[in-house]
Amino acid sequence: MAIETRRRTVTVQGVEVPKLGYGTWLLQGEAAYEGVLDALALGYRHIDTARTYGNERDIGRALADTDVPREEIWLTTKVWREDAASEDLRRVFAQQLRDLRVDYVDLLLLHWPAEAPLAETLGTMNDLHEQGLAQRIGVSNFPSSLLLQALELAPIFANQIEFHPYLPQGPVMHVCLEHDLLLDAYSPLAHGLVHTDPVLTTIGVRHGASSAQVGLRWLLDQPHVAALPKASTHEHRIENLDVFDLELTDEERGQIASLSYIGRRTADPPWAPVWD
Ligand code: NAP
């Protein structure tokens, strides 16, 4: 079963980005290879990886073996915070391209705020952008104040942040709307927690949908948002892609937004910035 997703895009800075991506954190080896091959065959056209996921070689194999042409795939990868100084960044990114077996990535993100000066990192990323090796550049895990600083330094396209019904992202959303940026929602299923949520489950029963589908639909209904659910099983990959016919009512959207009082953040490592 292939689900038509090509037209399911969000337009940012005049560029169409497939709204539903396939997240690959914690998938390695054959699981990453098979997962990406299967996702592409199902209709996903947006793949999210990072140097630290340790799967760029596996994804590179899948990109080489799929029938889907490279130009139809939106490929995002990330620079690790410890590789953010200029020379390291250039060297590691060159290896990332080799591992992914591509000539360019669609989006290159700084994974987390780093110790290297932001101007240096973004300046180098912008060089890679100007060379056509990174079609667009952006940041990840940047709260609104840091995002505004980044915007002063380079042509930022996206901020990838944790976003799901338990974690409101009002200030970052505000900056994204104001500056025409992609809000790339990671852990959109709250790392699996939404699966058993009673409010999402009740809404889902009404529509013949799962709680995960309801949570994803709620995210994708918001402007400038793409979502990146990770799934290691074929069934979950199908389920997560099959959300475009689901229509939530305003009342249901309001009920889901009210879950944000839970304030649950799943990624908060010691190097995290001060959040909004
Ligand atoms: P997630 O997508 O929110 O949740 C993944 C979990 O949900 C897995 O346990 C998965 O199980 C389960 N799941 C998936 N589909 C389901 C369904 N339909 N029903 C029930 N359970 C389902 O979590 P995530 O991996 O943390 O985030 C997604 C992606 O965001 C990552 O893979 C990565 O690409 C990106 N990310 C980026 C950052 C960053 O710092 N920029 C941080 C975290 C994540 P199975 O695996 O068993 O299918």
Residues whose N, C-alpha, C, O or C-beta is under 5 A from the ligand:
A	BS01	NAP	G23 T24 W25 D48 H111 S140 Q160 Y186 S187 P188 L189 A190 H191 G192 H195 A212 L228 P229 K230 A231 S232 T233 H236 E239 N240 A267
